[in-house]
């Protein structure tokens, strides 16, 4: 895990991407509780209608996730590299199958 964080922090692209995810998560976390005010005050509907708004949001997330999977299946898969290790068991066992750039970074760290 420590190696993964080190790798992300060493890459400016991954730092930017991670920052975007953090900011989007914070924004969504702040906006979601305001949905009740959208339903009750701006739409002038009873609070029970919030469930329909949340259902529509959930369905949209599932459709978006399905579309992402469909598009990613058509894209070229990344080339995997098997990092070579000695016979001794390492703590980072699940990271043995990694992207080539990670394998290169691991060789530099060892």
PyMOL commands that set and color helices and strands:
alter all, ss='L'
color gray80, all
select helices_A, chain A and resi 2-10+12-32+35-42+47-74+93-96+100-109
alter helices_A, ss='H'
color red, helices_A
select strands_A, chain A and resi 80-82+97-99
alter strands_A, ss='S'
color yellow, strands_A
deselect
rebuild
show_as cartoon
